[in-house]
Amino acid sequence: MNLILAAMGAVLFLVLAPILGGLIAGIDRVLTARMQSRRGPPVLQPFYDISKLWHKERAFANPVEMIFTTGYLVLIAFSGALLFAGGDLLLIVFALALAHTFLILAAYAANAPYSTVGAERELIGVMVAEPILILLAAGFFMITSSFFVSDILVSAVPPIIYLPGVFLALFAVLTLKLRKSPFDISTSHHAHQELVKGVTSSLSGRTLAKVEIAHWYETILILALMFLFFAGNPVLGIIVIIVCYFLEILMDNLFPRVTWRMTVKSLWIVTIILGVANIAVIGLCGGVIG
């Protein structure tokens, strides 16, 4: 029975996540336009964009980028499917890191100046985001004695009670993962941020479409990780996620991009002060639930 539920969770993610992710991207664009006193595109515009990209004539800066972008999409989808199947958080974190390695390789393969700079900044983004994701997995293990999502979801007490610092650190990293200001250092999804796309500047057609779909998958995956903090109280979890995403859109329109040095410094300080300190306190207390 558990195996059937796990398979259903994985399939539902693979089917519904890009639809929900695309709708969130469309709502994001509409809200951004309203904040800038513009009419903006329709909510379904991201789907129109993907359809247009998918039917464009194939053109590659380097044909090997097709392999790397496919690997990026597959690994992001695998990570999310594993999460919704109740799988191992550590494996999910490592699969995400490997997925972004494929995106970095795709950008390097173009051998163009802007894509190379974008690849280097994406690598910095991975270096910044991975510590908090590992701390997240460690924190859940310390309070539930398990790395498995299925065990975390049945926690007697919502993990947010014991991991508020880790949650706030994850919220800070969410800005980087969603590629929003002030931490959209490798690429951005809004024209008001930059003209050169960085890590995706040399991608086009289906390769770019796969990267965008992978981003939709990853958006749902990261929001689902935030939802885990409210296991046992799904209504509160959904409300908090909606509020957090709105705050991300608001910050995207209020703050200019910072340099990559400031990005590393800011997010590592947040990770150390909030994340590491939170884990240290739980460690000193000898764990809480588990």
C-alpha positions as a printed NumPy array, in Angstrom:
array([[  0.   ,   0.   ,   0.   ],
       [  2.809,   2.413,   0.89 ],
       [  4.516,   1.625,  -2.408],
       [  1.322,   2.413,  -4.311],
       [  0.922,   5.745,  -2.493],
       [  4.566,   6.607,  -3.186],
       [  4.125,   5.828,  -6.887],
       [  0.947,   7.926,  -7.008],
       [  2.723,  10.855,  -5.351],
       [  5.582,  10.682,  -7.848],
       [  3.253,  10.47 , -10.852],
       [  1.088,  13.345,  -9.608],
       [  4.186,  15.512,  -9.23 ],
       [  5.497,  14.677, -12.69 ],
       [  2.126,  15.475, -14.274],
       [  0.82 ,  18.371, -12.201],
       [  3.999,  20.213, -11.118],
       [  4.751,  21.797, -14.527],
       [  1.106,  22.881, -14.83 ],
       [  1.043,  24.424, -11.37 ],
       [  4.545,  25.841, -11.806],
       [  3.555,  27.472, -15.095],
       [  0.436,  28.987, -13.506],
       [  2.523,  30.356, -10.625],
       [  4.943,  31.869, -13.156],
       [  1.992,  33.464, -14.97 ],
       [  0.529,  34.892, -11.758],
       [  4.019,  36.121, -10.871],
       [  4.201,  38.057, -14.145],
       [  0.739,  39.562, -13.655],
       [  1.495,  40.712, -10.094],
       [  4.855,  42.109, -11.191],
       [  3.151,  44.057, -13.977],
       [  0.551,  45.447, -11.58 ],
       [  3.281,  46.572,  -9.171],
       [  4.891,  48.442, -12.07 ],
       [  1.579,  49.959, -13.239],
       [  1.542,  47.819, -16.367],
       [ -1.234,  45.629, -17.748],
       [  1.088,  42.688, -18.178],
       [  0.683,  39.397, -20.057],
       [ -2.139,  36.868, -19.545],
       [ -1.725,  34.28 , -16.791],
       [ -1.206,  31.536, -19.396],
       [  1.612,  33.417, -21.158],
       [  4.366,  31.06 , -19.819],
       [  2.659,  28.133, -21.555],
       [  2.44 ,  30.102, -24.815],
       [  6.144,  30.902, -24.521],
       [  7.076,  27.245, -23.986],
       [  4.926,  26.16 , -26.933],
       [  6.618,  28.754, -29.158],
       [ 10.089,  27.707, -28.011],
       [  9.31 ,  24.021, -28.514],
       [  8.33 ,  24.553, -32.165],
       [ 11.257,  26.779, -33.086],
       [ 13.89 ,  25.586, -35.513],
       [ 16.743,  23.815, -33.746],
       [ 19.846,  25.933, -33.381],
       [ 22.71 ,  25.032, -31.05 ],
       [ 25.782,  26.911, -29.973],
       [ 27.049,  23.392, -29.197],
       [ 24.904,  20.258, -29.854],
       [ 26.016,  18.723, -26.54 ],
       [ 23.926,  21.343, -24.712],
       [ 20.841,  19.291, -25.646],
       [ 22.178,  16.372, -23.59 ],
       [ 23.022,  18.586, -20.627],
       [ 19.671,  20.427, -20.58 ],
       [ 17.833,  17.104, -20.85 ],
       [ 19.851,  15.801, -17.9  ],
       [ 18.999,  18.973, -15.972],
       [ 15.268,  18.54 , -16.573],
       [ 15.271,  14.801, -15.806],
       [ 17.175,  15.203, -12.533],
       [ 14.997,  18.086, -11.331],
       [ 11.89 ,  16.024, -12.127],
       [ 13.431,  12.999, -10.395],
       [ 14.184,  15.043,  -7.269],
       [ 10.615,  16.294,  -7.046],
       [  9.14 ,  12.869,  -7.744],
       [ 11.28 ,  11.412,  -4.978],
       [ 10.094,  14.13 ,  -2.59 ],
       [  6.417,  13.516,  -3.346],
       [  6.982,   9.772,  -3.083],
       [  8.147,  10.281,   0.51 ],
       [ 11.791,   9.542,  -0.291],
       [ 15.144,  10.375,   1.266],
       [ 15.824,  14.107,   1.717],
       [ 19.585,  13.68 ,   1.408],
       [ 19.207,  11.966,  -1.967],
       [ 16.894,  14.767,  -3.075],
       [ 19.441,  17.432,  -2.072],
       [ 22.293,  15.671,  -3.889],
       [ 20.149,  15.077,  -7.   ],
       [ 19.353,  18.803,  -7.084],
       [ 23.044,  19.662,  -6.914],
       [ 23.793,  17.24 ,  -9.757],
       [ 20.937,  18.702, -11.816],
       [ 22.391,  22.202, -11.583],
       [ 25.783,  20.794, -12.524],
       [ 24.229,  19.761, -15.86 ],
       [ 22.859,  23.286, -16.363],
       [ 26.291,  24.721, -15.641],
       [ 27.864,  22.333, -18.157],
       [ 25.266,  23.358, -20.765],
       [ 26.23 ,  27.004, -20.303],
       [ 29.964,  26.239, -20.464],
       [ 29.424,  24.181, -23.627],
       [ 28.342,  27.293, -25.518],
       [ 31.855,  28.742, -25.067],
       [ 30.436,  32.287, -25.1  ],
       [ 31.396,  35.067, -22.677],
       [ 27.947,  35.774, -21.2  ],
       [ 27.01 ,  32.122, -20.791],
       [ 30.403,  31.422, -19.194],
       [ 29.884,  34.201, -16.652],
       [ 26.373,  32.878, -16.055],
       [ 27.73 ,  29.361, -15.523],
       [ 30.24 ,  30.608, -12.972],
       [ 27.524,  32.497, -11.111],
       [ 25.226,  29.466, -11.21 ],
       [ 28.063,  27.486,  -9.647],
       [ 28.274,  30.125,  -6.917],
       [ 24.518,  29.773,  -6.444],
       [ 24.863,  26.033,  -5.9  ],
       [ 27.677,  26.637,  -3.434],
       [ 25.467,  29.077,  -1.503],
       [ 22.225,  27.056,  -1.567],
       [ 23.526,  23.571,  -0.8  ],
       [ 24.584,  24.244,   2.826],
       [ 21.091,  25.298,   3.905],
       [ 19.501,  22.358,   2.08 ],
       [ 21.853,  19.982,   3.89 ],
       [ 21.099,  21.746,   7.185],
       [ 17.403,  21.322,   6.421],
       [ 17.819,  17.559,   5.986],
       [ 19.961,  17.361,   9.132],
       [ 17.427,  19.358,  11.125],
       [ 14.541,  17.137,  10.121],
       [ 16.607,  14.082,  11.04 ],
       [ 17.466,  15.487,  14.447],
       [ 13.815,  16.03 ,  15.385],
       [ 12.244,  12.998,  13.679],
       [ 15.14 ,  10.48 ,  13.564],
       [ 14.518,   9.999,   9.833],
       [ 15.557,  11.509,   6.51 ],
       [ 12.414,  10.203,   4.811],
       [  9.687,  12.667,   3.852],
       [  6.993,  10.093,   4.643],
       [  8.172,  10.014,   8.277],
       [  8.465,  13.799,   8.535],
       [  4.873,  14.261,   7.355],
       [  3.545,  12.243,  10.304],
       [  5.532,  14.184,  12.927],
       [  3.616,  14.684,  16.169],
       [  4.666,  18.348,  16.298],
       [  5.139,  20.632,  13.241],
       [  8.91 ,  20.915,  12.591],
       [  8.612,  24.725,  12.351],
       [  8.355,  24.754,  16.167],
       [ 11.918,  23.458,  16.428],
       [ 13.427,  24.74 ,  13.159],
       [ 12.369,  28.407,  12.768],
       [ 15.934,  29.49 ,  11.964],
       [ 16.338,  26.86 ,   9.263],
       [ 12.982,  27.887,   7.763],
       [ 13.987,  31.559,   7.608],
       [ 17.332,  30.625,   6.049],
       [ 15.488,  28.526,   3.454],
       [ 13.235,  31.507,   2.728],
       [ 16.336,  33.617,   2.052],
       [ 17.721,  30.949,  -0.29 ],
       [ 14.302,  30.756,  -1.995],
       [ 15.062,  34.174,  -3.489],
       [ 18.146,  32.7  ,  -5.146],
       [ 16.309,  29.548,  -6.28 ],
       [ 13.453,  31.551,  -7.814],
       [ 16.045,  33.77 ,  -9.546],
       [ 14.643,  36.971,  -8.079],
       [ 16.291,  40.187,  -6.929],
       [ 18.448,  40.874,  -5.11 ],
       [ 20.012,  37.435,  -5.695],
       [ 19.294,  36.764,  -9.392],
       [ 22.987,  36.736, -10.199],
       [ 23.113,  33.994, -12.86 ],
       [ 19.905,  34.694, -14.785],
       [ 16.503,  36.322, -14.354],
       [ 12.95 ,  35.606, -15.478],
       [ 11.951,  39.265, -15.824],
       [ 13.029,  41.696, -18.525],
       [ 13.195,  44.57 , -16.06 ],
       [ 16.179,  42.914, -14.383],
       [ 18.56 ,  42.412, -17.273],
       [ 18.874,  42.193, -21.048],
       [ 21.51 ,  39.456, -21.03 ],
       [ 20.221,  36.179, -19.569],
       [ 23.522,  34.865, -18.264],
       [ 23.447,  31.095, -17.844],
       [ 20.681,  30.737, -20.478],
       [ 21.91 ,  33.418, -22.904],
       [ 23.112,  30.883, -25.502],
       [ 20.12 ,  28.539, -25.201],
       [ 17.163,  28.664, -27.574],
       [ 14.278,  26.579, -28.814],
       [ 13.735,  23.266, -27.065],
       [ 16.862,  23.519, -24.919],
       [ 15.607,  26.767, -23.391],
       [ 12.093,  25.317, -23.069],
       [ 13.47 ,  22.391, -21.056],
       [ 15.287,  24.765, -18.716],
       [ 12.086,  26.753, -18.144],
       [ 10.044,  23.596, -17.468],
       [ 12.742,  22.407, -15.068],
       [ 12.439,  25.744, -13.248],
       [  8.687,  25.151, -12.85 ],
       [  9.412,  21.729, -11.392],
       [ 12.   ,  23.166,  -9.022],
       [  9.657,  25.938,  -7.878],
       [  7.078,  23.377,  -6.739],
       [  9.827,  21.252,  -5.179],
       [ 11.241,  24.114,  -3.068],
       [  7.773,  25.25 ,  -1.996],
       [  7.018,  21.645,  -0.996],
       [ 10.162,  21.62 ,   1.158],
       [  8.833,  24.701,   2.931],
       [  5.486,  22.936,   3.376],
       [  7.257,  20.136,   5.284],
       [  7.859,  22.556,   8.149],
       [  4.101,  22.614,   8.72 ],
       [  3.488,  18.865,   8.631],
       [  0.214,  18.12 ,  10.385],
       [ -1.201,  21.58 ,   9.632],
       [ -1.616,  21.763,   5.83 ],
       [ -3.881,  24.825,   5.812],
       [ -1.321,  26.903,   7.705],
       [  1.424,  25.533,   5.452],
       [ -0.391,  26.63 ,   2.281],
       [ -1.081,  30.101,   3.721],
       [  2.571,  30.573,   4.712],
       [  3.76 ,  29.457,   1.26 ],
       [  1.422,  31.941,  -0.463],
       [  2.618,  34.76 ,   1.801],
       [  6.288,  33.819,   1.26 ],
       [  5.899,  33.758,  -2.523],
       [  4.156,  37.132,  -2.508],
       [  7.01 ,  38.554,  -0.432],
       [  9.471,  37.178,  -2.995],
       [  7.611,  38.993,  -5.793],
       [  7.546,  42.176,  -3.715],
       [ 11.296,  42.008,  -3.007],
       [ 11.945,  41.303,  -6.688],
       [ 10.345,  44.639,  -7.534],
       [ 11.808,  46.647,  -4.663],
       [ 15.467,  45.644,  -4.588],
       [ 18.136,  45.887,  -7.307],
       [ 20.473,  43.004,  -7.932],
       [ 23.502,  42.792,  -5.683],
       [ 26.925,  41.532,  -6.742],
       [ 27.841,  37.874,  -6.487],
       [ 30.164,  38.706,  -3.58 ],
       [ 27.317,  40.308,  -1.649],
       [ 25.082,  37.343,  -2.49 ],
       [ 27.574,  34.877,  -1.032],
       [ 28.258,  37.028,   2.023],
       [ 24.583,  37.745,   2.746],
       [ 23.264,  34.205,   2.365],
       [ 26.167,  32.573,   4.193],
       [ 25.708,  34.984,   7.101],
       [ 21.997,  34.139,   7.179],
       [ 22.797,  30.416,   6.977],
       [ 25.305,  30.61 ,   9.836],
       [ 23.3  ,  32.892,  12.13 ],
       [ 19.91 ,  31.273,  11.592],
       [ 20.49 ,  27.791,  10.197],
       [ 23.659,  26.619,  11.91 ],
       [ 22.674,  28.251,  15.216],
       [ 19.276,  26.553,  15.085],
       [ 20.87 ,  23.137,  14.458],
       [ 23.436,  23.77 ,  17.203],
       [ 20.709,  24.539,  19.753],
       [ 18.864,  21.325,  18.883],
       [ 22.131,  19.405,  19.101],
       [ 22.838,  20.825,  22.557],
       [ 19.357,  19.812,  23.631],
       [ 20.027,  16.269,  22.399],
       [ 17.277,  16.323,  19.778],
       [ 13.621,  17.024,  20.396],
       [ 11.277,  14.378,  19.095],
       [ 13.449,  11.579,  17.781]])
